């Protein structure tokens, strides 16, 4: 079926079968990572009421090849102390989150979950501000 989908070209680059072909190409490790990201986001939003968590966004999940270990990268908008408190809160809830993931996802082994703060959003904002500053300086020089 994948070969059939690869041979079909649609003008403008859009393929109505693109998501199907992408789904077929996705391996088990990627599927588990995607499911973990979805379920952990849902658990944090619906099941946890820790005020330290604030506004947390699950950015991505990485799963080991044997599916026994997972790194979950999350982002928190706010000051550094809010990020630190969010890290403490999510670390203290990690056992509960792992248990809920084990109940929701039917896997042979529930992966050990490690939460890591993802600063890529802050980095992107910082780069965008620097670019804007340089653009403004160049406009002034003209």
GROMACS elastic network, one bead per residue, 0.5 to 0.9 nm:
[ bonds ]
;  ai    aj funct       b0    kb
    1     4     6  0.51544   500
    1     5     6  0.64332   500
    1     6     6  0.87976   500
    1    21     6  0.86696   500
    1    24     6  0.89397   500
    2     5     6  0.51428   500
    2     6     6  0.62162   500
    2     7     6  0.88235   500
    2    20     6  0.87446   500
    2    21     6  0.62440   500
    2    24     6  0.70735   500
    2    25     6  0.82392   500
    3     6     6  0.51491   500
    3     7     6  0.64418   500
    4     7     6  0.54899   500
    4     8     6  0.69486   500
    5     8     6  0.56062   500
    5     9     6  0.86986   500
    5    17     6  0.67366   500
    5    18     6  0.80805   500
    5    20     6  0.84850   500
    5    21     6  0.65579   500
    6     9     6  0.77926   500
    6    21     6  0.77425   500
    8    15     6  0.80224   500
    8    17     6  0.89000   500
    9    13     6  0.73653   500
    9    14     6  0.82781   500
    9    15     6  0.71770   500
   10    13     6  0.58181   500
   10    14     6  0.59255   500
   10    15     6  0.58595   500
   10    16     6  0.85219   500
   11    14     6  0.68673   500
   11    15     6  0.86059   500
   12    15     6  0.87472   500
   14    17     6  0.88008   500
   14    18     6  0.77178   500
   15    18     6  0.50809   500
   15    19     6  0.83613   500
   16    19     6  0.74811   500
   16    20     6  0.84072   500
   17    20     6  0.51893   500
   17    21     6  0.61654   500
   17    22     6  0.85402   500
   18    21     6  0.51909   500
   18    22     6  0.60596   500
   18    23     6  0.85337   500
   19    23     6  0.60233   500
   19    24     6  0.85993   500
   20    23     6  0.50097   500
   20    24     6  0.62322   500
   20    25     6  0.86975   500
   21    24     6  0.50980   500
   21    25     6  0.62739   500
   21    26     6  0.87060   500
   22    25     6  0.51601   500
   22    26     6  0.62142   500
   23    26     6  0.52155   500
   23    27     6  0.84876   500
   23    31     6  0.87833   500
   24    27     6  0.79240   500
   26    29     6  0.81574   500
   26    30     6  0.60964   500
   26    31     6  0.66037   500
   27    30     6  0.54457   500
   27    31     6  0.63090   500
   27    32     6  0.87881   500
   28    31     6  0.50447   500
   28    32     6  0.61335   500
   28    33     6  0.85348   500
   28    65     6  0.88806   500
   28    67     6  0.88024   500
   29    32     6  0.52867   500
   29    33     6  0.62006   500
   29    34     6  0.86745   500
   29    62     6  0.83702   500
   29    63     6  0.62154   500
   29    64     6  0.73028   500
   29    65     6  0.63408   500
   29    66     6  0.82050   500
   29    67     6  0.67377   500
   30    33     6  0.50179   500
   30    34     6  0.61037   500
   30    35     6  0.85596   500
   30    61     6  0.88788   500
   30    62     6  0.80529   500
   30    63     6  0.76169   500
   31    34     6  0.51162   500
   31    35     6  0.61312   500
   31    36     6  0.85386   500
   32    35     6  0.50296   500
   32    36     6  0.59974   500
   32    37     6  0.85361   500
   32    61     6  0.89299   500
   32    62     6  0.89924   500
   32    63     6  0.73349   500
   32    67     6  0.77260   500
   32   105     6  0.88960   500
   32   107     6  0.89294   500
   33    36     6  0.50839   500
   33    37     6  0.61807   500
   33    38     6  0.86841   500
   33    60     6  0.79466   500
   33    61     6  0.52228   500
   33    62     6  0.58416   500
   33    63     6  0.57450   500
   33    67     6  0.89255   500
   33    70     6  0.78148   500
   33    72     6  0.88921   500
   34    37     6  0.51793   500
   34    38     6  0.63136   500
   34    39     6  0.87030   500
   34    60     6  0.80599   500
   34    61     6  0.69749   500
   34    62     6  0.88570   500
   35    38     6  0.51504   500
   35    39     6  0.60732   500
   35    40     6  0.84189   500
   35   105     6  0.78583   500
   36    39     6  0.51956   500
   36    40     6  0.58171   500
   36    41     6  0.82668   500
   36    61     6  0.69676   500
   36    70     6  0.86157   500
   36    72     6  0.84476   500
   36   101     6  0.73450   500
   36   105     6  0.82217   500
   37    40     6  0.53865   500
   37    41     6  0.60757   500
   37    42     6  0.86052   500
   37    58     6  0.65449   500
   37    59     6  0.78874   500
   37    60     6  0.64389   500
   37    61     6  0.58273   500
   37    72     6  0.74599   500
   38    41     6  0.52888   500
   38    42     6  0.62913   500
   38    43     6  0.87507   500
   38    58     6  0.84276   500
   39    42     6  0.50091   500
   39    43     6  0.60759   500
   39    44     6  0.85974   500
   39   100     6  0.86469   500
   39   101     6  0.66612   500
   39   104     6  0.76979   500
   39   105     6  0.82938   500
   40    44     6  0.60798   500
   40    45     6  0.84548   500
   40    58     6  0.77335   500
   40    72     6  0.88282   500
   40    97     6  0.69098   500
   40    98     6  0.86550   500
   40   100     6  0.85730   500
   40   101     6  0.70937   500
   41    44     6  0.53012   500
   41    45     6  0.61567   500
   41    46     6  0.85176   500
   41    56     6  0.85738   500
   41    57     6  0.72892   500
   41    58     6  0.60918   500
   42    45     6  0.51511   500
   42    46     6  0.58325   500
   42    47     6  0.77015   500
   43    46     6  0.52845   500
   43    47     6  0.50146   500
   43    48     6  0.66994   500
   43    97     6  0.68674   500
   43   100     6  0.75138   500
   43   101     6  0.82726   500
   44    47     6  0.58144   500
   44    48     6  0.52114   500
   44    49     6  0.81069   500
   44    53     6  0.84476   500
   44    56     6  0.81263   500
   44    90     6  0.87088   500
   44    97     6  0.79311   500
   45    48     6  0.64825   500
   45    49     6  0.82640   500
   45    56     6  0.86371   500
   46    49     6  0.81158   500
   47    97     6  0.89826   500
   48    51     6  0.89327   500
   48    53     6  0.85719   500
   48    93     6  0.81175   500
   48    97     6  0.89386   500
   49    52     6  0.87553   500
   49    53     6  0.80271   500
   50    53     6  0.57693   500
   50    54     6  0.78595   500
   50    89     6  0.68086   500
   50    90     6  0.86623   500
   50    93     6  0.87360   500
   51    54     6  0.58627   500
   51    86     6  0.86221   500
   51    89     6  0.82194   500
   52    82     6  0.74702   500
   52    83     6  0.88293   500
   52    85     6  0.54841   500
   52    86     6  0.51164   500
   52    87     6  0.84047   500
   52    88     6  0.77724   500
   52    89     6  0.55622   500
   52    90     6  0.83272   500
   53    56     6  0.63307   500
   53    76     6  0.83693   500
   53    82     6  0.84161   500
   53    83     6  0.85539   500
   53    85     6  0.72381   500
   53    87     6  0.77980   500
   53    88     6  0.85556   500
   53    89     6  0.58540   500
   53    90     6  0.67766   500
   54    76     6  0.77484   500
   54    77     6  0.86800   500
   54    82     6  0.81791   500
   54    86     6  0.70286   500
   55    75     6  0.84383   500
   55    76     6  0.60006   500
   55    77     6  0.67362   500
   55    78     6  0.87691   500
   55    86     6  0.87580   500
   56    74     6  0.65673   500
   56    75     6  0.57639   500
   56    77     6  0.74985   500
   56    86     6  0.78073   500
   57    73     6  0.86697   500
   57    74     6  0.54678   500
   57    75     6  0.51821   500
   57    76     6  0.64979   500
   57    77     6  0.87872   500
   58    61     6  0.79841   500
   58    72     6  0.71623   500
   58    73     6  0.60644   500
   58    75     6  0.64252   500
   58   118     6  0.89679   500
   59    72     6  0.77071   500
   59    73     6  0.54902   500
   59    74     6  0.51330   500
   59    75     6  0.65455   500
   59   118     6  0.74287   500
   60    71     6  0.83906   500
   60    72     6  0.61009   500
   60    73     6  0.53314   500
   60    74     6  0.71813   500
   60   118     6  0.89850   500
   61    70     6  0.67897   500
   61    71     6  0.57140   500
   61    73     6  0.61495   500
   61    74     6  0.89370   500
   62    69     6  0.83883   500
   62    70     6  0.55346   500
   62    71     6  0.51506   500
   62    72     6  0.65101   500
   62    73     6  0.82905   500
   63    66     6  0.80727   500
   63    67     6  0.57637   500
   63    68     6  0.74984   500
   63    69     6  0.58176   500
   63    71     6  0.65130   500
   63    72     6  0.86829   500
   63   111     6  0.81403   500
   64    67     6  0.50667   500
   64    68     6  0.64080   500
   64    69     6  0.54245   500
   64    70     6  0.63566   500
   64    71     6  0.86491   500
   64   111     6  0.88858   500
   65    68     6  0.79000   500
   65    69     6  0.85254   500
   66    69     6  0.77198   500
   67    70     6  0.73872   500
   67   107     6  0.89853   500
   67   109     6  0.75544   500
   67   110     6  0.80678   500
   67   111     6  0.61796   500
   68   109     6  0.64187   500
   68   110     6  0.66273   500
   68   112     6  0.60915   500
   68   113     6  0.87385   500
   69   110     6  0.84006   500
   69   113     6  0.61371   500
   69   114     6  0.79554   500
   70   111     6  0.59385   500
   70   112     6  0.60110   500
   70   114     6  0.62593   500
   70   115     6  0.85107   500
   71   112     6  0.84866   500
   71   113     6  0.59345   500
   71   115     6  0.58872   500
   71   116     6  0.69033   500
   72   113     6  0.69837   500
   72   114     6  0.61269   500
   72   116     6  0.60854   500
   72   117     6  0.84865   500
   73   114     6  0.85750   500
   73   115     6  0.59644   500
   73   117     6  0.57053   500
   73   118     6  0.54007   500
   74   115     6  0.71901   500
   74   116     6  0.63396   500
   74   117     6  0.52103   500
   74   118     6  0.53120   500
   74   119     6  0.84437   500
   75    83     6  0.81934   500
   75   116     6  0.87509   500
   75   117     6  0.59380   500
   75   118     6  0.52018   500
   75   119     6  0.66229   500
   75   120     6  0.81777   500
   75   121     6  0.73934   500
   75   122     6  0.89289   500
   76    79     6  0.87738   500
   76    82     6  0.77909   500
   76    83     6  0.58936   500
   76    86     6  0.74236   500
   76   117     6  0.78816   500
   76   118     6  0.82182   500
   76   119     6  0.84985   500
   77    82     6  0.81456   500
   77    83     6  0.75754   500
   77   121     6  0.87807   500
   77   122     6  0.84074   500
   78    81     6  0.80966   500
   78    82     6  0.59376   500
   78    83     6  0.67576   500
   79    82     6  0.52906   500
   79    83     6  0.65054   500
   79    84     6  0.88455   500
   80    83     6  0.50286   500
   80    84     6  0.62065   500
   80    85     6  0.86931   500
   81    85     6  0.61873   500
   81    86     6  0.85220   500
   82    85     6  0.51064   500
   82    86     6  0.60802   500
   82    87     6  0.85967   500
   83    87     6  0.61611   500
   83    88     6  0.86540   500
   83   117     6  0.78542   500
   84    87     6  0.51046   500
   84    88     6  0.63344   500
   84    89     6  0.86662   500
   84   117     6  0.89203   500
   85    88     6  0.50203   500
   85    89     6  0.60845   500
   85    90     6  0.86085   500
   86    90     6  0.60574   500
   86    91     6  0.83699   500
   86   117     6  0.89953   500
   87    90     6  0.52987   500
   87    91     6  0.59886   500
   87    92     6  0.85425   500
   87   115     6  0.77062   500
   87   116     6  0.77378   500
   87   117     6  0.70123   500
   88    91     6  0.51383   500
   88    92     6  0.61591   500
   88    93     6  0.86915   500
   89    92     6  0.52111   500
   89    93     6  0.63215   500
   89    94     6  0.86647   500
   90    93     6  0.50066   500
   90    94     6  0.59578   500
   90    97     6  0.88067   500
   90   115     6  0.73057   500
   91    94     6  0.51054   500
   91    95     6  0.81668   500
   91   114     6  0.79980   500
   91   115     6  0.68784   500
   92    95     6  0.73018   500
   92    96     6  0.84722   500
   93    96     6  0.53421   500
   93    97     6  0.61181   500
   93    98     6  0.86237   500
   94    98     6  0.60010   500
   94    99     6  0.85489   500
   94   113     6  0.70538   500
   94   114     6  0.77604   500
   94   115     6  0.79502   500
   95    98     6  0.51083   500
   95    99     6  0.62238   500
   95   100     6  0.86739   500
   95   113     6  0.84751   500
   96    99     6  0.51243   500
   96   100     6  0.62061   500
   96   101     6  0.85736   500
   97   100     6  0.51267   500
   97   101     6  0.60828   500
   97   102     6  0.85458   500
   97   113     6  0.86093   500
   98   101     6  0.50514   500
   98   102     6  0.61334   500
   98   103     6  0.87231   500
   98   110     6  0.71005   500
   98   111     6  0.75703   500
   98   112     6  0.72650   500
   98   113     6  0.67469   500
   99   102     6  0.50300   500
   99   103     6  0.63846   500
   99   104     6  0.87814   500
   99   110     6  0.80100   500
  100   103     6  0.50898   500
  100   104     6  0.61871   500
  100   105     6  0.85193   500
  101   104     6  0.51093   500
  101   105     6  0.57849   500
  101   106     6  0.87592   500
  101   110     6  0.72397   500
  101   111     6  0.88666   500
  102   105     6  0.55355   500
  102   106     6  0.68570   500
  102   107     6  0.72020   500
  102   109     6  0.78955   500
  102   110     6  0.52748   500
  102   111     6  0.83221   500
  103   106     6  0.70870   500
  103   110     6  0.89612   500
  105   110     6  0.82128   500
  106   109     6  0.85859   500
  106   110     6  0.85252   500
  107   110     6  0.62061   500
  107   111     6  0.88083   500
  109   112     6  0.89813   500
  110   113     6  0.87496   500
  118   121     6  0.74726   500
  118   122     6  0.87001   500
  119   122     6  0.53812   500
  119   123     6  0.61956   500
  119   124     6  0.86875   500
  120   124     6  0.60220   500
  120   125     6  0.85769   500
  121   124     6  0.50732   500
  121   125     6  0.62240   500
  121   126     6  0.85615   500
  122   125     6  0.51161   500
  122   126     6  0.60900   500
  122   127     6  0.86253   500
  123   126     6  0.50396   500
  123   127     6  0.61841   500
  123   128     6  0.86149   500
  124   127     6  0.51231   500
  124   128     6  0.61395   500
  124   129     6  0.86191   500
  125   128     6  0.50823   500
  125   129     6  0.61826   500
  125   130     6  0.86504   500
  126   129     6  0.51572   500
  126   130     6  0.62639   500
  126   131     6  0.87074   500
  127   130     6  0.50757   500
  127   131     6  0.61845   500
  127   132     6  0.86229   500
  128   131     6  0.51007   500
  128   132     6  0.61847   500
  128   133     6  0.85993   500
  129   132     6  0.50776   500
  129   133     6  0.61247   500
  129   134     6  0.86687   500
  130   133     6  0.50006   500
  130   134     6  0.62337   500
  130   135     6  0.86212   500
  131   134     6  0.51327   500
  131   135     6  0.61592   500
  131   136     6  0.86370   500
  132   135     6  0.50182   500
  132   136     6  0.61585   500
  132   137     6  0.86162   500
  133   136     6  0.51584   500
  133   137     6  0.62297   500
  133   138     6  0.86806   500
  134   137     6  0.50547   500
  134   138     6  0.61752   500
  134   139     6  0.86636   500
  135   138     6  0.51308   500
  135   139     6  0.62607   500
  135   140     6  0.87529   500
  136   139     6  0.50926   500
  136   140     6  0.63038   500
  136   141     6  0.87661   500
  137   140     6  0.51484   500
  137   141     6  0.63524   500
  137   142     6  0.89899   500
  138   141     6  0.51390   500
  138   142     6  0.66017   500
  139   142     6  0.54007   500
